[in-house]
Amino acid sequence: MPAMITGWGKCLPPAVLTNDDLATIMDTSDEWITSRTGIRERRVSHVGVADLGYVSAMRALAAAGREPEQVGAVILATASPDLLIPNTASRIQKLIGNDGASAFDINAGCCGFIYGLALANGLIETGVHESVLVVGAERLSFYLDWSTRDSAVLFGDGAGAALLEPGVGGAGVLAADLGCEPGAGEALMIANFGTVMDLSSWDGGPFDQRFDGQEIFRRAVRGMHECSMSALKRAGLEINDCSMLIPHQANLRIVESLGKRLRFDADRVFTNLQRYGNTSAATVPIALTESLEEGLIKPGDNLLMTAFGAGLTRAAAVLRWGERTTPVANATAELPPCEKSALDLIQA
Ligand SMILES: CC(C)(COP(=O)(O)OP(=O)(O)OC[C@H]1O[C@@H](n2cnc3c(N)ncnc32)[C@H](O)[C@@H]1OP(=O)(O)O)[C@@H](O)C(=O)NCCC(=O)NCCS
């Protein structure tokens, strides 16, 4: 029996960094960023990934009407963990007040949430766990070099989460397709952060970012199209059987090209990158949560989710939604207040 999403939640840090803000610290403009990417603003976090993930997780648990101790596994998809040892999933587990679940991080770049969804489905289908929390949380602002205008304008911070439990009435993860093109890995890479670091010569300066936007763009559209078609085939469905496409939110032009290639009507393709930029592994769960908040998902709908990211990874999943499209309850968890502006945060 496949696993279904029974709870969902998001957490966006409050500090907003607009395109006009960026134009005060680098040679760019609102016109360039909006016309090339669709992005108008993004969030900058004053807290770490565990805190962002914790708030989104508490909201997902409340939406499902479940208590933290009922969670059997916490999977954190992130490329910006607070710590590597111990993993940041265990920090989220502690913050939500769970003792005993399995907890691990996965890094599949922007595909992390969909990879996590497939893993959670497997854990539930094979009876290892009955309830799995998948969190996508990122603080990409940590890595960004604010003097590098081609990449710094694209990304933002945030978190989203989903609780998965055994599916009922045919609802659940119907199929997934996951892949990676390692030969193109250098198109999106931070080449000097990790145990490869030469600590004796590191001066704390900006990270060595490799970023080939056009190469990523080309491969993204092709990769998301291929794995979407493959996941649909495995699910025994056609595009027209899906009510919504929830794609990774990197660039509006990428989303539009993908929508056209898949022949999805534009009004059935969800976007919110205008407000948040690319939040990597957090984009899909944030977009899913907002689709539900906006009443765009109806009971029994088939949804197609797809993403691409550092690796270069690619992923797609087809889900059949259950009967409930509103939260059982709302959580009280909140981030601590932020006293600084987004510009102050990045300049610090
Ligand atoms: C990065 C991206 C927006 C660039 O768009 P593009 O249309 O390919 O633009 P180009 O790279 O050709 O740059 C065009 C010009 O704008 C300039 N430019 C780049 N960034 C700029 C910025 N923020 N503001 C103003 N000008 C900028 C470039 O220097 C270039 O100038 P030149 O013609 O004088 O050399 C686009 O390729 C993209 O979104 N790729 C996907 C990247 C991504 O999302 N990666 C994450 C994947 S998970």
The ligand as a Gaussian input file, in Angstrom:
#p B3LYP/6-31G(d) Opt

LIG

0 1
 C       21.000000      32.255000     -14.511000
 C       19.987000      32.651000     -15.582000
 C       18.877000      33.447000     -14.943000
 C       20.695000      33.527000     -16.613000
 O       19.782000      33.924000     -17.625000
 P       20.270000      34.050000     -19.119000
 O       19.139000      34.568000     -19.893000
 O       20.858000      32.736000     -19.522000
 O       21.373000      35.190000     -19.029000
 P       22.913000      35.095000     -19.413000
 O       23.622000      34.155000     -18.487000
 O       22.974000      34.836000     -20.880000
 O       23.392000      36.564000     -19.113000
 C       23.027000      37.634000     -19.955000
 C       23.761000      38.872000     -19.490000
 O       23.223000      39.299000     -18.236000
 C       24.270000      39.496000     -17.304000
 N       23.774000      39.172000     -15.958000
 C       23.868000      37.999000     -15.290000
 N       23.274000      38.112000     -14.099000
 C       22.804000      39.363000     -13.996000
 C       22.100000      40.074000     -13.007000
 N       21.743000      39.520000     -11.845000
 N       21.775000      41.358000     -13.265000
 C       22.096000      41.959000     -14.418000
 N       22.773000      41.332000     -15.402000
 C       23.118000      40.046000     -15.187000
 C       25.369000      38.562000     -17.745000
 O       26.619000      39.018000     -17.267000
 C       25.256000      38.682000     -19.252000
 O       25.890000      39.863000     -19.653000
 P       26.754000      39.889000     -21.009000
 O       25.771000      39.577000     -22.097000
 O       27.262000      41.301000     -21.034000
 O       27.804000      38.850000     -20.828000
 C       19.385000      31.401000     -16.272000
 O       20.345000      30.785000     -17.079000
 C       18.884000      30.407000     -15.261000
 O       17.964000      30.672000     -14.519000
 N       19.437000      29.195000     -15.237000
 C       19.043000      28.204000     -14.252000
 C       19.832000      28.429000     -13.039000
 C       19.285000      27.802000     -11.800000
 O       18.181000      28.017000     -11.438000
 N       20.083000      27.024000     -11.107000
 C       19.702000      26.386000      -9.922000
 C       19.244000      25.062000     -10.287000
 S       18.627000      24.168000      -8.968000

